[in-house]
Amino acid sequence: MNEAASGKAKAIPINVEGLYEKHRTVHARTVTGTFNNWRWAMVFFTQALFYGLCWFEWNGRQAVLFHIVERKFYIFGMVFWPQDVIYLAILLVISAYGLFLVTAVGGRLFCGYACPQTVYTEILTWIERKIEGERPARIKLDAQPMNPRKFRLKFIKHSLWLLVALWTGITFVGYFTPIKELLAEMASFRIGPWEGFWVFFYAFFLYMMAGFLREQVCKYMCPYARFQGVMFDPDTLIISYDPERGEPRGLRKKKGGADTPPLGDCVDCSICVQVCPTGIDIRNGLQLECIACAACIDACDQVMDKVGSPRGLIRYSTENALAQHYTAREIVAHLWRFRTLLYTGILLAIVVAAAWSLSQRVPLKLDVLRDRSSLSREATDGRIENVFTLRISNTDEAAHRYVISVSGIDGIDIVGERFVDLPAASSDTVSLSARVEPGRAKKGSNQIFFEVRSETDDQVSVREKASFFMP
């Protein structure tokens, strides 16, 4: 009886190792050059901004603070409230279109120069090089069994990594809780539960992502690496190896005979692979793992200088430029095509509209709520009365005294306090009544308007509609 007849299926062996690439640690070689200088300039710029901005003060408070407890966002002289969520949406749209434009023009420039994963990996890798040495020394150290020297070096390295991660976590939370208050709470061990959670979670997240996972984040976890291809076209600038010039590869011989085959400019030194933070060989063409850091360009240019060949074997170029041998001027001309012009136009339109909206923004907000427990009632003076609750928010950096008025029905008037004093960046709730003589309005709902304006500045005023019910 065969296996099929007996009801037993034959087990099919599965090669699990073939389904996944075995991870190998990437020990990137140190590289110097123009693009490396630009990358470190971006590291210094972004981190000076991130670590330093939370310490600047503005009008006696933190200049940039997203105060979740108070539900206020402070950005220098502007105060945003939950009702201003539209500006967050606009900021996200601007960021998206900016990313689309940069990618369409220069590929993954954001990944190579400004992405937090790249920036913090550079910082932790720099610490690693200072402690453990250059690439050969690190490879040798990792291959050794644990010994006192290896333990000491690893302990110092990881301690410094944790300090950087912890300070980054503190700084991150310092944008949501005033940084000075946060440090005082941590010093006295009175830190709140959510602040403590996010400080240590963000620190651990950075420590793992930039210290251990590194290129695996770019290769497997980052969604941007997956959809970048749809934003590329043949005129997008990418890191490119010139096979016409570089092939066939081979080492130069000092004394070559007449029968020695001609070789390309690539000496097959593999330094471009050794300096790559994701461990790929750019000579195999554009790959998903390439983050456009241009370390291979700097490395290859140095090799070309040593062998006496012109620079640019690996360079920023486009698919069409390599195929049709464009000049530099022609490459630049093709960068401004329909897609990039469209992204630029939309981006400029949104930025201009957002700037105009911010410039015309009135630093005063008003919400009107009607008392629904009693639609209307007859007051002691015989007039019909409706009760309202006004929520007034002063979003200015200065205190204001506001005047409240009502209109919409002939003879309508306010009974109660007509003036409200509000400190800077504060709000208050005011309960008042609106009264109308019987017969002045139709039965049922009538539209009225409450107006709140600054006593000292007529430009600071808002008008909100409401409904007045006549029996």
C-alpha positions as CSV (number, residue, x, y, z in Angstrom):
1,M,0.0,0.0,0.0
2,N,1.4,3.4,-1.0
3,E,1.4,6.4,1.2
4,A,-1.4,8.1,-0.6
5,A,-3.6,5.1,-0.2
6,S,-2.8,4.8,3.5
7,G,-3.8,8.5,4.1
8,K,-0.4,9.6,5.1
9,A,1.0,12.6,3.2
10,K,4.7,12.6,2.4
11,A,6.5,15.2,4.4
12,I,8.2,17.8,2.1
13,P,11.5,19.1,3.5
14,I,11.7,22.9,3.7
15,N,15.0,24.6,3.7
16,V,14.2,27.3,6.3
17,E,17.7,28.8,6.0
18,G,16.9,29.5,2.3
19,L,13.9,31.6,3.2
20,Y,15.8,34.2,5.2
21,E,19.2,35.8,4.7
22,K,21.5,35.0,7.5
23,H,22.4,38.2,9.3
24,R,26.0,39.3,9.2
25,T,27.4,42.2,11.2
26,V,28.3,45.1,9.0
27,H,31.6,46.7,10.1
28,A,31.6,49.9,8.0
29,R,35.1,51.3,7.2
30,T,35.8,54.9,8.0
31,V,35.6,57.2,5.0
32,T,36.5,60.9,4.4
33,G,35.5,63.2,1.6
34,T,32.9,65.8,0.5
35,F,29.8,63.7,1.0
36,N,31.0,62.5,4.4
37,N,31.5,66.1,5.4
38,W,28.0,67.0,4.3
39,R,26.6,64.0,6.2
40,W,28.3,65.1,9.4
41,A,27.2,68.7,8.9
42,M,23.6,67.4,8.9
43,V,24.3,65.4,12.0
44,F,25.6,68.5,13.8
45,F,22.8,70.7,12.5
46,T,19.9,68.3,13.3
47,Q,21.2,67.4,16.8
48,A,22.1,71.0,17.7
49,L,18.5,71.8,16.8
50,F,17.0,68.8,18.6
51,Y,19.1,69.0,21.8
52,G,19.3,72.8,22.0
53,L,15.9,74.0,21.0
54,C,14.1,72.9,24.1
55,W,16.4,75.1,26.2
56,F,15.5,78.3,24.5
57,E,13.1,80.6,26.4
58,W,10.5,82.9,24.9
59,N,8.5,85.3,27.1
60,G,9.4,83.5,30.2
61,R,8.6,80.0,29.0
62,Q,10.1,77.3,26.9
63,A,10.2,78.5,23.3
64,V,9.0,75.2,21.7
65,L,6.7,73.1,24.0
66,F,3.9,70.7,23.1
67,H,2.3,70.8,26.5
68,I,-0.1,67.9,26.5
69,V,-1.4,68.5,30.1
70,E,-2.4,72.0,29.3
71,R,-3.4,71.1,25.8
72,K,-1.4,73.9,24.3
73,F,1.4,73.9,21.7
74,Y,3.9,76.8,22.1
75,I,6.1,77.6,19.1
76,F,8.0,80.8,19.8
77,G,5.4,83.6,19.7
78,M,2.5,81.4,18.6
79,V,0.2,79.4,20.8
80,F,-1.9,76.6,19.3
81,W,-4.9,74.9,20.8
82,P,-6.6,71.6,20.0
83,Q,-8.9,73.6,17.6
84,D,-5.8,74.4,15.5
85,V,-5.3,70.8,14.5
86,I,-5.7,71.9,10.9
87,Y,-2.2,73.3,11.1
88,L,-0.8,69.9,12.1
89,A,-2.5,68.4,9.1
90,I,-1.0,71.2,6.9
91,L,2.5,70.5,8.4
92,L,2.2,66.8,7.6
93,V,1.1,67.6,4.0
94,I,4.0,69.9,3.5
95,S,6.4,67.3,4.9
96,A,5.0,64.7,2.6
97,Y,5.2,66.8,-0.5
98,G,8.7,68.0,0.5
99,L,9.7,64.3,0.8
100,F,8.2,63.5,-2.6
101,L,10.1,66.4,-4.2
102,V,13.4,65.5,-2.7
103,T,13.0,61.9,-3.7
104,A,12.0,62.6,-7.3
105,V,15.0,64.9,-7.7
106,G,17.8,63.1,-5.7
107,G,16.5,59.7,-4.5
108,R,16.9,58.8,-0.9
109,L,18.7,62.0,0.2
110,F,16.6,62.2,3.4
111,C,17.6,58.6,4.3
112,G,21.3,59.3,3.7
113,Y,21.6,62.6,5.5
114,A,18.7,63.5,7.8
115,C,16.9,60.4,8.8
116,P,17.1,59.9,12.6
117,Q,18.1,56.2,12.1
118,T,21.0,57.4,9.9
119,V,22.0,60.2,12.3
120,Y,22.0,58.2,15.5
121,T,23.7,55.3,13.8
122,E,26.5,57.7,12.7
123,I,26.8,58.9,16.3
124,L,26.9,55.5,17.9
125,T,29.2,54.1,15.2
126,W,31.6,57.1,15.9
127,I,31.7,56.1,19.6
128,E,32.3,52.5,18.6
129,R,35.3,53.4,16.4
130,K,36.8,55.6,19.1
131,I,36.5,52.7,21.7
132,E,37.2,49.6,19.6
133,G,39.2,50.9,16.7
134,E,38.8,50.8,13.0
135,R,37.2,48.1,10.9
136,P,39.9,45.4,11.1
137,A,40.2,45.9,14.9
138,R,36.5,45.6,15.4
139,I,36.2,42.5,13.3
140,K,39.1,40.9,15.2
141,L,37.6,41.9,18.6
142,D,34.2,40.5,17.8
143,A,35.8,37.2,16.7
144,Q,37.7,36.8,20.0
145,P,36.2,35.0,23.0
146,M,35.3,37.1,25.9
147,N,38.3,38.3,27.9
148,P,39.0,41.2,30.3
149,R,40.1,43.5,27.5
150,K,37.1,42.8,25.3
151,F,34.7,43.1,28.3
152,R,36.2,46.4,29.2
153,L,35.9,47.9,25.7
154,K,32.4,46.6,25.3
155,F,31.3,47.9,28.7
156,I,32.7,51.4,28.0
157,K,31.0,51.4,24.5
158,H,27.6,50.3,25.7
159,S,27.8,52.7,28.7
160,L,28.4,55.6,26.4
161,W,25.6,54.4,24.0
162,L,23.2,54.2,26.9
163,L,24.1,57.7,28.1
164,V,23.5,59.1,24.6
165,A,20.2,57.2,24.4
166,L,19.1,58.3,27.9
167,W,19.8,62.0,27.2
168,T,18.0,61.7,23.9
169,G,15.0,60.2,25.6
170,I,15.0,63.0,28.2
171,T,15.3,65.6,25.5
172,F,12.4,64.1,23.5
173,V,10.1,64.1,26.5
174,G,11.3,67.6,27.3
175,Y,9.3,68.9,24.3
176,F,6.1,67.6,26.0
177,T,6.9,68.4,29.6
178,P,9.0,71.5,30.3
179,I,12.6,70.3,30.3
180,K,13.6,72.0,33.5
181,E,10.7,70.6,35.4
182,L,11.4,67.2,34.0
183,L,15.0,67.2,35.1
184,A,14.0,68.5,38.6
185,E,11.5,65.6,38.8
186,M,14.1,63.1,37.8
187,A,16.6,64.4,40.2
188,S,14.2,64.1,43.1
189,F,12.8,60.7,41.8
190,R,9.3,62.2,41.5
191,I,9.0,61.7,37.7
192,G,5.5,61.0,36.5
193,P,4.6,57.5,35.1
194,W,4.0,58.6,31.5
195,E,7.2,60.8,31.5
196,G,9.2,57.9,32.9
197,F,7.8,55.4,30.4
198,W,8.6,57.6,27.4
199,V,12.0,58.6,28.6
200,F,13.1,55.0,29.0
201,F,11.2,53.6,26.1
202,Y,12.7,56.2,23.7
203,A,16.1,55.6,25.1
204,F,15.8,51.8,24.7
205,F,14.4,52.3,21.2
206,L,17.3,54.4,20.1
207,Y,19.8,52.0,21.8
208,M,18.4,49.0,20.0
209,M,17.8,50.6,16.6
210,A,21.0,52.6,16.2
211,G,23.2,50.3,18.2
212,F,22.2,46.8,17.2
213,L,19.7,46.7,14.3
214,R,21.2,49.5,12.3
215,E,21.0,48.5,8.6
216,Q,18.3,46.0,9.3
217,V,15.9,48.9,10.1
218,C,16.6,50.3,6.6
219,K,16.4,46.9,4.9
220,Y,13.4,45.3,6.6
221,M,11.5,47.7,8.9
222,C,11.4,51.1,7.2
223,P,8.3,51.5,5.0
224,Y,10.0,54.3,3.0
225,A,12.5,51.9,1.6
226,R,9.6,49.9,0.2
227,F,7.7,52.5,-1.7
228,Q,10.7,54.7,-2.8
229,G,10.8,52.9,-6.1
230,V,7.5,54.3,-7.3
231,M,8.9,57.8,-6.8
232,F,12.0,57.1,-8.9
233,D,12.1,57.6,-12.7
234,P,15.0,57.4,-15.2
235,D,15.8,61.1,-14.5
236,T,16.1,60.7,-10.7
237,L,19.6,61.3,-9.3
238,I,20.8,58.1,-7.7
239,I,24.2,56.6,-6.6
240,S,25.4,55.0,-9.8
241,Y,28.3,52.8,-10.9
242,D,29.5,53.4,-14.5
243,P,29.9,49.9,-15.9
244,E,31.1,51.1,-19.3
245,R,34.0,52.8,-17.7
246,G,34.7,50.3,-14.9
247,E,34.4,46.9,-16.6
248,P,36.1,44.6,-16.8
249,R,37.4,44.9,-13.3
250,G,40.9,43.8,-12.2
251,L,44.1,44.8,-10.4
252,R,46.6,46.8,-12.4
253,K,49.9,45.0,-13.2
254,K,53.0,47.1,-13.2
255,K,54.5,45.2,-16.1
256,G,51.8,44.1,-18.5
257,G,52.6,42.3,-21.7
258,A,51.1,42.9,-25.1
259,D,48.7,40.0,-24.5
260,T,47.4,41.5,-21.3
261,P,43.6,42.1,-21.8
262,P,42.5,45.7,-21.3
263,L,40.9,46.5,-18.0
264,G,38.4,49.1,-16.9
265,D,39.0,51.7,-14.2
266,C,37.6,49.6,-11.4
267,V,40.5,47.9,-9.6
268,D,38.1,45.6,-7.7
269,C,39.4,46.7,-4.3
270,S,35.9,46.3,-2.7
271,I,36.4,49.4,-0.6
272,C,33.1,50.7,-1.8
273,V,31.5,47.7,-0.2
274,Q,33.6,48.1,3.0
275,V,32.4,51.7,3.6
276,C,28.7,51.0,2.9
277,P,26.7,51.1,6.1
278,T,24.2,48.6,4.7
279,G,26.9,46.3,3.3
280,I,25.8,46.3,-0.3
281,D,27.9,46.3,-3.5
282,I,26.8,49.4,-5.5
283,R,28.4,47.9,-8.6
284,N,25.5,45.5,-8.8
285,G,23.2,48.5,-9.6
286,L,20.5,50.3,-7.6
287,Q,19.3,48.2,-4.7
288,L,16.6,48.5,-2.1
289,E,19.1,48.7,0.7
290,C,21.0,51.7,-0.7
291,I,20.3,54.8,1.5
292,A,22.1,57.2,-0.8
293,C,24.7,58.2,1.9
294,A,27.4,58.5,-0.9
295,A,30.1,56.9,1.3
296,C,31.0,54.7,-1.7
297,I,31.5,57.8,-3.9
298,D,34.0,59.3,-1.4
299,A,35.8,56.0,-1.1
300,C,36.0,55.3,-4.9
301,D,37.2,58.9,-5.6
302,Q,40.1,58.4,-3.2
303,V,41.0,55.1,-5.0
304,M,40.8,56.8,-8.4
305,D,43.2,59.5,-7.2
306,K,45.7,56.9,-6.1
307,V,45.6,54.9,-9.3
308,G,45.7,58.0,-11.5
309,S,42.2,57.7,-13.0
310,P,39.6,60.4,-13.2
311,R,37.0,60.6,-10.4
312,G,33.4,59.7,-10.9
313,L,33.5,56.0,-11.5
314,I,30.8,55.9,-8.8
315,R,28.8,59.1,-8.8
316,Y,25.4,60.8,-8.5
317,S,23.8,60.3,-11.9
318,T,20.6,59.1,-13.6
319,E,19.6,56.1,-15.5
320,N,19.2,58.2,-18.7
321,A,22.4,60.0,-18.1
322,L,24.4,56.8,-18.0
323,A,22.6,55.4,-21.0
324,Q,22.8,58.5,-23.2
325,H,26.0,60.0,-21.8
326,Y,24.4,63.3,-20.6
327,T,26.7,66.2,-19.6
328,A,26.3,67.7,-16.1
329,R,24.2,70.6,-17.6
330,E,21.9,68.1,-19.3
331,I,21.4,66.2,-16.1
332,V,20.4,69.3,-14.3
333,A,18.0,70.3,-17.1
334,H,16.3,66.9,-16.9
335,L,15.8,67.3,-13.1
336,W,13.1,69.9,-13.8
337,R,10.5,67.8,-15.4
338,F,6.7,67.6,-15.1
339,R,6.8,65.5,-11.9
340,T,9.2,67.8,-10.0
341,L,7.5,71.0,-11.3
342,L,4.2,69.6,-10.1
343,Y,5.5,68.7,-6.6
344,T,7.2,72.2,-6.4
345,G,4.0,74.0,-7.4
346,I,1.8,72.2,-5.0
347,L,4.4,72.6,-2.2
348,L,4.8,76.3,-2.8
349,A,1.0,76.8,-2.9
350,I,0.5,75.0,0.4
351,V,3.4,76.8,2.1
352,V,2.1,80.2,0.9
353,A,-1.5,79.4,1.9
354,A,-0.3,78.2,5.4
355,A,1.9,81.3,5.8
356,W,-1.1,83.6,4.8
357,S,-3.4,81.7,7.2
358,L,-0.9,82.1,10.1
359,S,-0.5,85.8,9.4
360,Q,-4.2,86.4,9.4
361,R,-4.8,84.2,12.4
362,V,-6.8,86.0,15.1
363,P,-5.3,85.2,18.6
364,L,-8.8,84.7,20.0
365,K,-11.2,81.7,20.0
366,L,-14.9,81.5,20.9
367,D,-17.2,78.6,21.5
368,V,-20.9,79.1,22.3
369,L,-23.0,76.5,24.0
370,R,-26.7,76.8,24.6
371,D,-28.3,75.7,27.9
372,R,-30.3,72.8,26.7
373,S,-32.0,72.1,30.0
374,S,-34.3,75.1,29.3
375,L,-34.9,76.2,25.8
376,S,-36.4,79.6,26.9
377,R,-38.0,81.2,29.9
378,E,-39.8,84.4,30.8
379,A,-37.6,86.7,32.9
380,T,-38.8,88.9,35.7
381,D,-38.9,91.9,33.5
382,G,-41.3,90.1,31.0
383,R,-38.7,89.5,28.3
384,I,-37.8,86.1,26.9
385,E,-34.5,84.8,28.1
386,N,-32.1,82.1,26.8
387,V,-29.0,81.0,28.7
388,F,-25.6,80.5,27.0
389,T,-22.1,79.4,28.0
390,L,-19.2,81.1,26.2
391,R,-15.8,79.5,26.2
392,I,-13.3,82.3,25.4
393,S,-9.6,81.4,24.7
394,N,-6.9,84.1,24.6
395,T,-4.1,82.6,22.3
396,D,-2.0,85.7,22.4
397,E,1.2,86.2,24.4
398,A,-0.3,89.3,26.0
399,A,-3.2,89.7,28.5
400,H,-6.4,91.2,27.0
401,R,-9.7,92.5,28.3
402,Y,-12.6,91.4,26.0
403,V,-16.0,93.0,25.4
404,I,-18.9,90.7,24.8
405,S,-21.9,91.8,22.6
406,V,-24.8,90.1,20.8
407,S,-26.7,90.9,17.7
408,G,-29.1,89.3,15.2
409,I,-32.5,90.2,16.7
410,D,-33.8,93.7,17.0
411,G,-33.5,94.8,20.7
412,I,-31.6,91.7,21.9
413,D,-29.4,92.4,24.9
414,I,-27.0,90.7,27.3
415,V,-27.8,90.3,31.0
416,G,-24.7,89.7,33.0
417,E,-21.0,90.4,32.8
418,R,-20.0,92.0,29.5
419,F,-16.2,92.2,30.2
420,V,-13.8,89.3,30.6
421,D,-10.1,89.7,31.6
422,L,-7.8,86.9,30.4
423,P,-4.1,86.5,31.0
424,A,-1.8,85.4,28.1
425,A,-2.4,82.0,26.6
426,S,-5.4,81.2,28.9
427,S,-9.1,80.5,28.6
428,D,-12.2,81.0,30.7
429,T,-15.9,80.1,30.7
430,V,-18.6,82.8,31.0
431,S,-22.3,82.1,31.6
432,L,-24.7,84.8,30.5
433,S,-28.3,85.4,29.4
434,A,-29.6,87.0,26.2
435,R,-33.1,88.6,26.5
436,V,-35.6,89.8,23.8
437,E,-38.9,91.5,24.0
438,P,-41.8,89.2,23.1
439,G,-42.9,89.6,19.5
440,R,-39.5,90.9,18.3
441,A,-38.7,87.5,16.7
442,K,-40.5,84.6,15.1
443,K,-41.5,81.6,17.1
444,G,-39.0,78.8,17.2
445,S,-35.2,79.1,16.4
446,N,-33.7,82.4,15.5
447,Q,-30.1,83.0,14.5
448,I,-28.1,85.4,16.6
449,F,-24.4,86.2,16.8
450,F,-22.1,86.6,19.8
451,E,-19.1,88.9,19.2
452,V,-16.0,89.0,21.5
453,R,-13.4,91.7,20.8
454,S,-10.4,93.1,22.5
455,E,-11.0,96.4,24.3
456,T,-7.7,97.8,23.1
457,D,-7.4,96.2,19.6
458,D,-10.4,96.1,17.3
459,Q,-8.5,93.8,15.0
460,V,-8.7,91.1,17.7
461,S,-12.3,90.0,17.5
462,V,-14.3,86.9,16.6
463,R,-18.0,86.3,15.8
464,E,-19.8,83.1,16.5
465,K,-23.4,82.2,15.6
466,A,-25.9,80.7,18.0
467,S,-29.7,80.0,18.1
468,F,-32.2,82.0,20.2
469,F,-35.5,80.1,20.9
470,M,-38.7,82.0,21.1
471,P,-41.8,80.2,22.6
